[in-house]
Amino acid sequence: MNFLDALSGILALGGPVVAVLLVMSVLTMSVTLYKLWQFMASGVGRHRVLSEALAAWDAGDQPAARARLTESRSYLAPLVGAAMDAPNLPGLDNRLDAEAGLALAGLERGFRLLDTVAQLAPLLGLFGTVLGMIEAFQSLQEAGSSVDPSLLAGGIWVALLTTAVGLAVAMPTSMILAWFESRTSRERVFADKALRTVLTPAQAVTSAARVVGAAPAAPGHA
């Protein structure tokens, strides 16, 4: 009840601007919890088994790589498996890159909302402060010559309340968004490395280099 009383008091002092900011904070919390669940369910950052499969494929042990891949729960495992089974066709790397980008776009869903809250919350708080200051000075004008300093002080701190609430909503939202974006950036790098490893394993590159090195030199270039 004390929390509800405090919340109702803040709403009464801050007005509709604080109410909007509180709604935005609830949206931020909801999106954050959803993204945490999505990252956990998709296995974001947990690619140990997939990395072992890629290492085996890179070494030329394709049966072991496929066996380890079946044990991976990473959201990238189906894409890597498709790359392993796909024939060597022109433009295959571009198609796989597009599929990986689509998978990563699903992880980035909701980031735009968090970014909007992080940018809009301080502006809403400042807007509420300006409205509060206007109301405070109107009260001073109506008071005429019998101006009470406490009237101005009370109006100012009530007006600044909306700015404080806006910053309180924006700062953690910015931190949460930065953390999510850093995780997806690492996922993008790992996905690109995984596809390049499957399409061009180290063993194939080494064999091609040996063939080129063993080729006879052209006449006049010996």
Wavefront OBJ file of the C-alpha trace (Angstrom):
o trace
v 0.000 0.000 0.000
v 2.887 2.364 0.715
v 4.209 1.804 -2.806
v 0.794 2.397 -4.321
v 0.347 5.535 -2.249
v 3.742 6.839 -3.355
v 2.943 6.014 -6.976
v -0.393 7.779 -6.828
v 1.300 10.774 -5.209
v 3.872 10.975 -8.005
v 1.118 10.745 -10.610
v -0.841 13.492 -8.872
v 2.200 15.778 -8.771
v 3.634 14.997 -12.197
v 0.372 14.814 -14.087
v -0.142 13.065 -17.435
v 3.521 13.355 -18.453
v 4.612 11.150 -15.561
v 1.787 8.737 -16.382
v 3.089 8.433 -19.950
v 6.633 7.900 -18.674
v 5.461 5.153 -16.339
v 3.704 3.436 -19.242
v 6.941 3.663 -21.230
v 8.846 2.116 -18.333
v 6.392 -0.800 -18.265
v 6.886 -1.287 -22.019
v 10.654 -1.234 -21.554
v 10.452 -3.844 -18.824
v 8.184 -6.052 -20.923
v 10.452 -5.871 -23.981
v 13.528 -6.511 -21.833
v 12.053 -9.639 -20.279
v 10.921 -10.885 -23.698
v 14.351 -10.329 -25.233
v 16.084 -12.083 -22.341
v 13.794 -15.082 -22.821
v 14.343 -15.005 -26.593
v 18.126 -14.851 -26.250
v 18.078 -17.706 -23.762
v 15.761 -19.856 -25.883
v 17.812 -19.218 -29.038
v 21.091 -20.061 -27.353
v 22.655 -16.672 -27.972
v 26.271 -16.757 -26.842
v 26.192 -20.516 -26.237
v 27.998 -21.901 -29.278
v 30.484 -24.304 -27.686
v 29.124 -27.418 -29.417
v 28.698 -25.555 -32.694
v 32.266 -24.274 -32.451
v 33.494 -27.850 -31.981
v 31.559 -28.914 -35.070
v 33.092 -26.062 -37.056
v 36.578 -26.988 -35.835
v 36.066 -30.580 -36.986
v 34.788 -29.401 -40.371
v 37.736 -27.030 -40.700
v 40.096 -29.951 -40.044
v 38.413 -32.063 -42.735
v 36.583 -34.447 -40.395
v 33.134 -34.010 -41.900
v 31.413 -36.998 -40.201
v 32.484 -35.755 -36.753
v 31.390 -32.239 -37.641
v 27.915 -33.408 -38.657
v 27.630 -35.543 -35.513
v 28.504 -32.638 -33.236
v 26.195 -30.333 -35.157
v 23.186 -32.503 -34.335
v 23.891 -31.917 -30.634
v 23.978 -28.123 -30.924
v 20.985 -26.105 -29.747
v 22.166 -22.871 -31.308
v 19.752 -21.075 -33.601
v 22.596 -21.052 -36.146
v 22.861 -24.855 -36.233
v 20.175 -25.345 -38.960
v 21.828 -22.709 -41.125
v 25.273 -24.245 -40.686
v 23.818 -27.674 -41.460
v 22.258 -26.315 -44.643
v 25.632 -24.859 -45.615
v 27.301 -28.227 -45.052
v 24.740 -30.035 -47.207
v 24.472 -27.397 -49.932
v 26.273 -27.951 -53.227
v 28.986 -25.540 -54.252
v 26.859 -23.197 -56.353
v 27.644 -19.647 -57.516
v 26.144 -17.088 -55.175
v 25.648 -19.595 -52.375
v 27.542 -17.424 -49.891
v 25.257 -14.475 -50.610
v 22.155 -16.592 -50.029
v 23.498 -17.933 -46.745
v 24.459 -14.424 -45.641
v 20.898 -13.319 -46.326
v 19.496 -16.201 -44.277
v 21.861 -15.381 -41.400
v 20.833 -11.731 -41.590
v 17.194 -12.761 -41.368
v 17.879 -14.821 -38.259
v 19.755 -11.959 -36.626
v 16.980 -9.529 -37.556
v 14.662 -11.625 -35.399
v 17.016 -11.132 -32.458
v 17.032 -7.376 -33.064
v 13.247 -7.105 -33.038
v 12.194 -4.675 -30.303
v 15.426 -2.680 -30.364
v 13.703 0.199 -32.139
v 11.179 0.496 -29.307
v 13.928 0.580 -26.689
v 15.812 3.189 -28.690
v 12.670 5.312 -29.000
v 12.050 5.155 -25.245
v 15.682 6.047 -24.488
v 15.500 9.128 -26.704
v 11.945 10.236 -25.996
v 11.801 9.835 -22.205
v 14.189 12.751 -21.387
v 12.352 14.982 -23.857
v 9.011 14.136 -22.273
v 10.472 14.852 -18.845
v 11.761 18.202 -20.038
v 8.390 18.947 -21.609
v 6.684 18.257 -18.283
v 9.159 20.513 -16.521
v 8.445 23.380 -18.923
v 4.707 22.953 -18.378
v 5.239 22.898 -14.619
v 7.356 26.040 -14.706
v 4.699 27.819 -16.752
v 2.087 26.831 -14.186
v 4.321 27.986 -11.312
v 4.878 31.424 -12.829
v 1.181 31.754 -13.573
v 0.513 31.134 -9.890
v 3.011 33.873 -9.009
v 1.313 36.255 -11.382
v -2.074 35.529 -9.871
v -0.663 36.090 -6.372
v 0.145 39.707 -7.280
v 2.101 41.669 -4.713
v 1.636 39.067 -1.961
v 4.196 36.667 -3.402
v 5.110 33.708 -1.228
v 8.622 32.328 -1.989
v 7.475 28.864 -0.940
v 4.923 28.971 -3.758
v 7.668 29.380 -6.346
v 9.925 26.783 -4.708
v 7.108 24.250 -4.532
v 6.194 24.794 -8.166
v 9.802 24.383 -9.288
v 10.462 21.085 -7.527
v 7.190 19.677 -8.749
v 8.118 20.743 -12.281
v 11.568 19.149 -12.007
v 9.964 15.886 -10.936
v 9.056 15.032 -14.523
v 12.654 15.539 -15.673
v 13.876 13.211 -12.943
v 11.334 10.547 -13.925
v 12.264 10.918 -17.610
v 15.958 10.422 -16.848
v 15.171 7.504 -14.547
v 13.391 5.803 -17.451
v 15.914 6.721 -20.163
v 19.197 5.793 -18.458
v 18.518 2.105 -17.726
v 16.821 1.736 -21.110
v 19.973 3.015 -22.833
v 22.134 0.597 -20.850
v 19.861 -2.347 -21.651
v 19.795 -1.469 -25.345
v 23.587 -1.136 -25.481
v 23.976 -4.583 -23.895
v 21.546 -6.198 -26.330
v 23.241 -4.543 -29.305
v 26.687 -5.709 -28.174
v 25.425 -9.281 -27.923
v 23.879 -9.217 -31.391
v 27.069 -7.683 -32.833
v 29.077 -10.607 -31.485
v 26.474 -12.991 -32.903
v 26.815 -11.371 -36.326
v 30.591 -11.822 -36.286
v 30.282 -15.450 -35.173
v 27.654 -16.226 -37.835
v 29.855 -14.784 -40.569
v 32.857 -16.778 -39.356
v 30.793 -19.976 -39.133
v 29.518 -19.697 -42.710
v 32.950 -18.841 -44.075
v 34.439 -21.818 -42.234
v 31.892 -24.194 -43.784
v 32.141 -22.775 -47.294
v 35.932 -22.454 -47.271
v 37.484 -24.813 -44.716
v 41.149 -24.465 -43.883
v 41.979 -27.867 -45.339
v 40.561 -26.878 -48.729
v 42.495 -23.614 -48.685
v 45.720 -25.448 -47.821
v 45.183 -28.018 -50.587
v 44.499 -25.278 -53.127
v 47.657 -23.465 -52.065
v 49.706 -26.644 -52.494
v 48.291 -27.199 -55.969
v 49.135 -23.661 -56.987
v 52.610 -23.976 -55.527
v 53.265 -27.260 -57.318
v 52.094 -25.957 -60.714
v 54.970 -25.568 -63.244
v 56.007 -22.045 -63.970
v 55.058 -20.510 -67.301
v 57.832 -20.284 -69.956
v 59.917 -17.215 -69.542
v 59.013 -16.849 -65.866
v 61.237 -19.536 -64.391
l 1 2 3 4 5 6 7 8 9 10 11 12 13 14 15 16 17 18 19 20 21 22 23 24 25 26 27 28 29 30 31 32 33 34 35 36 37 38 39 40 41 42 43 44 45 46 47 48 49 50 51 52 53 54 55 56 57 58 59 60 61 62 63 64 65 66 67 68 69 70 71 72 73 74 75 76 77 78 79 80 81 82 83 84 85 86 87 88 89 90 91 92 93 94 95 96 97 98 99 100 101 102 103 104 105 106 107 108 109 110 111 112 113 114 115 116 117 118 119 120 121 122 123 124 125 126 127 128 129 130 131 132 133 134 135 136 137 138 139 140 141 142 143 144 145 146 147 148 149 150 151 152 153 154 155 156 157 158 159 160 161 162 163 164 165 166 167 168 169 170 171 172 173 174 175 176 177 178 179 180 181 182 183 184 185 186 187 188 189 190 191 192 193 194 195 196 197 198 199 200 201 202 203 204 205 206 207 208 209 210 211 212 213 214 215 216 217 218 219 220 221 222
